[in-house]
């Protein structure tokens, strides 16, 4: 296996739509370098107005979402809380196994999501 690999995440997610924007994790079949049980990484590009209905994971996993560009709101209806990410570097962290959530791109947005551990559902 190569010790160094480079590429473009936009191209990677477009070449593998079956991963639904996830680029690292236990479920990656096309690349041994990016397959791991330790964590999951998602590169998500959203157009203004895109709405994502979230759901609970089948397991407890910590999630970290980092705003690369744009403006994004994440809502947690079960606890009546919402977080707006509006500046590059803004982040949110939560337990995906405990909190249902929805999200909306308030502007064209890029979000980098890291989730750990990576476990089969």
Steps between C-alpha positions, in 0.01 A plus 500: 500500500617853428616701799376830356178566316347824373189598313195723504208430733244651262613256231511208744140544617382546141678180391343299786141617559427175685694636801266801532791746540681286759867468397652308794347219707442127537259501203747629239542216250690673220816599689688310772682821594170668599336199668522497882292407804645790699308793352285628215554817298238669284553779244160657435429778253152649543319756286306775675164357607614137518333328795638186665274287712713338764431191698646314792791270435460139600794547735655774709748700296646841568462744212700814422380728220733776378386782271737549208289768330143628494232505768329192645241441771468175696181445701449254785121483542509255793682755717366815328847624407656628179851603401594730213845460348585822316876558505771279353618275780174507698425152630242290678541174687233259625422133560329370187356201685312722746385806304276506195575801279415681178712750310460769236747689284423869545763579234704284262694298756782251544507294822770257611357239738707265713329217687657243729512208527400356163269204557269303274130573552 
